[in-house]
Amino acid sequence: MKAMLDVDEDPSNGSYYFETDTPITWLNISIDNSPVDVTLEVSSLGGVWWHHPNLGLDSDNDMPFQCFSPDTSDYEGLVEYCSRSSSHSIEVDSQMEEFRGLLSQDLPLSGAWAFIADNSTHANLIANSTINDSILNRTWTVRMIDSEGSVVNTSGMGISVSVVEHEILDVSPYRIDPVTEMIWGMTALIGCFGVVLILPTALYIAATVKSKKNAESIKAIDEDE
């Protein structure tokens, strides 16, 4: 659920403040009519968070850039591709900029979330614990800083802050409809047969063709003699 936050402004000192106290994944800061060639610094008092310049953008394979992905070495953890800190910054080179961050690596980044549980009671416990553990009281400061490290007067600049909050609507077993399950099963079966049959068949045909050519060569030699 997307929510807009109230921002306390102090443009003469190039500073802006807001607070969060809900389970949040995405943090989005938009600025317009900004001074250029300055640094936008976003700091959180109350916990670390994640940022990367490509966060929220598509990567080279047209897939959204991901901060976290499963660790394929043991499939028990996550590999982080974003920097983790209480403060992040970007260089502002245009009057309109977008800044994105992630506040949790446990909450789902989309509307759905799947996990393994022993039963419905255990599943509700996991879901509620994850939500509650993601609630952190944070005080945020956004500053515009020049090359000498001094704050910049940002009178006339506009800033808006939005977040994606999470709440539990339903916890239920994941089910696959029979048609989809049948399609997946047939696809797997066909794939297995393809691996098992196509390669041996191809080798058999190649061997047959080679044998036929050898036989024709021997026949031609006999006729010449």
Secondary structure, 3 states (H helix, E strand, C coil): CEEEECCEEEHHHCEEEEEECCEEEEEEEEEECCCCCEEEEEEEECCCEEECCCCCCECCCCCECCCEEECCCCCCCEEECCEEECEEEEEECCCCEEEEEECCCCCCCCCCCCCCCCCHHHHHHHHHHHHHHCECCEEEEEEEECCCCCECCCCCCEEEEEEEECCCCCCCCCCCCHHHHHHHHHHHHHHHHHHHHHHHHHHHHHHHHHHHHHHHHHHHHHHHC
